[in-house]
Amino acid sequence: MNAKIVEKLREIQELCVKHQDYSSGATVERLLREYDDDQHRFWDSLTSDAVWGGAGSIADQCLSTSKTFSAEELQQDRRVVWRALAEIAREMKAAGRVNERTESWASAFRSWLRQGI
């Protein structure tokens, strides 16, 4: 399986813990458990709307707020999440496993990063 995806999920999980983003963190934690326990379920979950959908998905909501850190640090960490999700999307595409929204989110993340948002 793809260790790069797991590495990026762990980066996201650490930032969710740091910023107390319990909703996204719980989804990422579930993905990591599924990676170890059930590869079929892992891929189903990774390509689901919980990760790549609209409102409430990780792509949409991860690190949208922070209870303890400045807006500047939050935005810096959001950029790390965007890079990680864009990399996960690339790895998913290479594996032939994508959600219909995966590439549009990854494209948006890459664009935002280039623009310095």
One Martini backbone bead per residue (centre of mass of N, CA, C, O) as a GRO file, in nm:
protein
  117
    1MET     BB    1   0.104   0.032   0.000
    2ASN     BB    2   0.069   0.381   0.073
    3ALA     BB    3   0.287   0.557   0.268
    4LYS     BB    4   0.239   0.854   0.184
    5ILE     BB    5  -0.050   0.879   0.278
    6VAL     BB    6   0.001   0.815   0.575
    7GLU     BB    7   0.198   1.043   0.630
    8LYS     BB    8  -0.008   1.272   0.562
    9LEU     BB    9  -0.222   1.192   0.768
   10ARG     BB   10  -0.040   1.235   1.016
   11GLU     BB   11   0.003   1.535   0.976
   12ILE     BB   12  -0.293   1.611   1.001
   13GLN     BB   13  -0.346   1.492   1.280
   14GLU     BB   14  -0.147   1.670   1.437
   15LEU     BB   15  -0.297   1.937   1.365
   16CYS     BB   16  -0.567   1.866   1.488
   17VAL     BB   17  -0.465   1.846   1.774
   18LYS     BB   18  -0.336   2.123   1.804
   19HIS     BB   19  -0.633   2.270   1.709
   20GLN     BB   20  -0.886   2.105   1.796
   21ASP     BB   21  -0.987   1.916   1.542
   22TYR     BB   22  -1.205   1.669   1.600
   23SER     BB   23  -1.347   1.598   1.340
   24SER     BB   24  -1.109   1.557   1.146
   25GLY     BB   25  -0.944   1.379   1.337
   26ALA     BB   26  -1.144   1.139   1.342
   27THR     BB   27  -1.128   1.073   1.042
   28VAL     BB   28  -0.824   1.024   1.029
   29GLU     BB   29  -0.810   0.806   1.243
   30ARG     BB   30  -0.990   0.607   1.091
   31LEU     BB   31  -0.811   0.578   0.843
   32LEU     BB   32  -0.565   0.460   0.994
   33ARG     BB   33  -0.708   0.210   1.100
   34GLU     BB   34  -0.799   0.100   0.824
   35TYR     BB   35  -0.524   0.059   0.705
   36ASP     BB   36  -0.454  -0.172   0.914
   37ASP     BB   37  -0.741  -0.350   0.889
   38ASP     BB   38  -0.891  -0.231   0.595
   39GLN     BB   39  -0.831  -0.162   0.276
   40HIS     BB   40  -1.111  -0.131   0.151
   41ARG     BB   41  -1.221   0.073   0.355
   42PHE     BB   42  -1.005   0.283   0.323
   43TRP     BB   43  -1.064   0.356   0.024
   44ASP     BB   44  -1.357   0.430   0.067
   45SER     BB   45  -1.296   0.660   0.268
   46LEU     BB   46  -1.084   0.827   0.105
   47THR     BB   47  -1.312   0.865  -0.140
   48SER     BB   48  -1.498   1.024   0.024
   49ASP     BB   49  -1.695   1.294   0.132
   50ALA     BB   50  -1.550   1.323   0.408
   51VAL     BB   51  -1.295   1.429   0.245
   52TRP     BB   52  -1.414   1.555  -0.067
   53GLY     BB   53  -1.640   1.719  -0.007
   54GLY     BB   54  -1.806   1.946   0.126
   55ALA     BB   55  -1.948   2.030   0.380
   56GLY     BB   56  -1.740   1.889   0.643
   57SER     BB   57  -1.500   1.822   0.511
   58ILE     BB   58  -1.172   1.812   0.509
   59ALA     BB   59  -1.124   1.998   0.266
   60ASP     BB   60  -1.317   2.227   0.392
   61GLN     BB   61  -1.258   2.219   0.740
   62CYS     BB   62  -0.972   2.189   0.801
   63LEU     BB   63  -0.867   2.423   1.010
   64SER     BB   64  -1.085   2.668   1.044
   65THR     BB   65  -0.994   2.655   1.348
   66SER     BB   66  -0.864   2.794   1.667
   67LYS     BB   67  -0.825   2.789   2.022
   68THR     BB   68  -0.479   2.861   2.059
   69PHE     BB   69  -0.409   3.009   1.788
   70SER     BB   70  -0.316   3.203   1.559
   71ALA     BB   71  -0.402   3.299   1.249
   72GLU     BB   72  -0.121   3.263   1.129
   73GLU     BB   73  -0.067   2.970   1.226
   74LEU     BB   74  -0.316   2.847   1.107
   75GLN     BB   75  -0.248   2.912   0.809
   76GLN     BB   76   0.015   2.760   0.800
   77ASP     BB   77  -0.118   2.480   0.868
   78ARG     BB   78  -0.315   2.475   0.632
   79ARG     BB   79  -0.096   2.452   0.416
   80VAL     BB   80  -0.006   2.173   0.503
   81VAL     BB   81  -0.275   2.037   0.445
   82TRP     BB   82  -0.294   2.108   0.146
   83ARG     BB   83  -0.038   1.960   0.062
   84ALA     BB   84  -0.124   1.684   0.165
   85LEU     BB   85  -0.384   1.658  -0.005
   86ALA     BB   86  -0.246   1.688  -0.280
   87GLU     BB   87  -0.070   1.436  -0.244
   88ILE     BB   88  -0.293   1.234  -0.200
   89ALA     BB   89  -0.429   1.282  -0.473
   90ARG     BB   90  -0.190   1.187  -0.643
   91GLU     BB   91  -0.181   0.898  -0.525
   92MET     BB   92  -0.467   0.821  -0.598
   93LYS     BB   93  -0.443   0.855  -0.902
   94ALA     BB   94  -0.212   0.646  -0.937
   95ALA     BB   95  -0.420   0.418  -0.812
   96GLY     BB   96  -0.720   0.475  -0.928
   97ARG     BB   97  -0.840   0.656  -0.663
   98VAL     BB   98  -1.129   0.859  -0.687
   99ASN     BB   99  -1.297   1.141  -0.649
  100GLU     BB  100  -1.477   1.376  -0.818
  101ARG     BB  101  -1.332   1.608  -0.614
  102THR     BB  102  -1.028   1.576  -0.582
  103GLU     BB  103  -0.901   1.753  -0.813
  104SER     BB  104  -1.037   2.023  -0.741
  105TRP     BB  105  -0.908   2.048  -0.465
  106ALA     BB  106  -0.611   2.017  -0.544
  107SER     BB  107  -0.611   2.261  -0.734
  108ALA     BB  108  -0.687   2.469  -0.522
  109PHE     BB  109  -0.450   2.425  -0.332
  110ARG     BB  110  -0.226   2.491  -0.534
  111SER     BB  111  -0.324   2.776  -0.593
  112TRP     BB  112  -0.314   2.893  -0.306
  113LEU     BB  113  -0.012   2.840  -0.265
  114ARG     BB  114   0.087   3.017  -0.501
  115GLN     BB  115  -0.070   3.281  -0.379
  116GLY     BB  116  -0.037   3.281  -0.052
  117ILE     BB  117  -0.301   3.200   0.127
   0.00000   0.00000   0.00000
